Amino acid sequence: MNPLKVLIISSVSVWLGAMAFFSIFVAPAAFSVLDRESAGRLVTTVFPRYYAFGATLGVVALAAMVGQLLATGGRQAAWWTLGLLLLMLGLTFYALLVLEPHIQQTRLALRSAGIAPGSGAPEAQAFARLHRLSVVLNGVTLLAGLALICLEAVRSRG
């Protein structure tokens, strides 16, 4: 198999593995073992690194994909794969650079106003909306990554 293709699949696979591990094990464990405030601070500290890790792996996969396109003169272009990877990167950079800072500001405003995140206060509802958006973006990124891996697996068989 082409080493650049291996790098693409490996980078995206590690990215998805990290997403799944954090979402399935780390975040739920934090909220089950720590009080809500401490768990929130832990997750708030981890998320920028989580997104930066994903973005780094996505850039590695993109560089490998560009290298593959250049090496074949575009004859073996995987346009769907490229589109999925760009979607994943776009969502991840949006979450890292726009959404996460906004979530952190909202969390600080809640904390300074003494409002519980689960209350019906408008600030708490804003936080809940941002959290839902974060979950949706992560879910779309995860599904796009799974589709990318499946497409590359099928392409390698053909």
N, C-alpha and C positions, 0 to 999 in steps of 0.2 A: 504494500500500500504506500502511496505517496506520503513522504514525511510531513509535508505541509498539511495534508488532509488529516493526518494523525494529530498534528498540533491543533488544528481547528476543533476536531471532535474532543480531544483531551481537555482543551481550555474550556469549552462550553460544558463538558461533563463535570469538571471540577467546580465550575461556577454553579451549576444546578445542584450538585451535591452539597455545597456550602449553604445555598439557599434553603434546601430541604432540611438540612441538619439544624440550622438556626430556627427555622419556622416550626419544625416538628418537636425538637428536643430542647433547645436552649431557652427560647422565649417562654414556652409553657412552664418549664422547670423554674425559671426565675420568678414567675408570678405565683407558683405554688409553694415555693420555699421562702421567698422574701415577702415583706410587706409591700403593698402596692407602690408606695413612694420609692422604696429602694429598688424594686424591680423595674420601675419606670426609668429611674436614673441609670440602671445598668443597660437597659435596652437603648436608651438615648445615647449612651456612650459607645455602644457597639455599632449602632446603625450606620454612622458615617464610614466606619471601617468596612462594614459589610458591603455597602454600596461601592466604596473605592476598590475593594477586592474584586467585586464583580466587573466593574468598569475596566480594571487592569486586565483581567482575563479576557474580556470582550475585545479590548484593543489588541491583545496578542492574537486572538482568533482572526480579527480583521486584518492584521498585518500578514498573517499566514494566508488568508484568502486573497489578498491583493498580490502577494508573492506567487500564489498558484495561478492567478489570472495572467500575470505578467509572463510567467514561465511557459504558459500554453498559448500566449497571444490571444487570450480570451476565447479560444476554441472550446474549452471545457468549463465555460462559465456556469456557475451555479447561482443563477439570479435569485431564485426563491430563498436559497440559503443566505445569500448576501442580504436580501431584504429582511429576513427574520433576524439576522445578527444586528443589522442597523436598528431595527425596532427595539431589540433587547437593549442595545447601547443607549438609544435615545431615552427609553423609559428609565434606565438606571441613572443616567446623567441628570435627568429631570428630578428624579427622587433625591439624588445626592445634593444637587445644587439649588433646587427650588423647594421641593416638598419638605425635606428633612429640616432645613432651617426654619421653615414656617411652622412645622410641628413643634420644634423646640421653643420658638417664641410663644406659641399658644400654650404649651405646657408651663413655661415660666409665668405667663400671665395668670393661669389657673392657680399655680402655687402661691404667687404673691397676693392674689385675691382671696386665698383660702377656700377655693372652690374645689370640690371633689370631682375628678374626671367623669364619674358616672352619673353626676347629678343632672337635673334638667336645665341648668343655667345655660344661657346662650353661648357662653365661652366654652362650656363643657360639650355642647352640641357641635360647636365649630371644631373642637378637638376630635370628636367622634367622626365627623365627616372627613377630616384629614387622615385619620387612622384608616377609615374604610378605603379611601383613595389609595393609600399606601399598600393595603392588602390587595386591592384590585391590580395595581401596577405590578406588584410582585407576582401575582397569579398569572397575569398575561405574559410577563417575562419568562416565568417557568414553563408555561405552555409553549411559547415560541421556541424556547430552547429544546424542549422535547421534540417538537416538530422538526427543528433544524437537525437534530441528531438522527431522527428517523429518515429524513430526506437524504442525508449524507450516507447513511447505511444502505439505503436502496440504490443510490447512485454508485456506490462502490461495488455493488453486486452486478451492475449492468455493464 
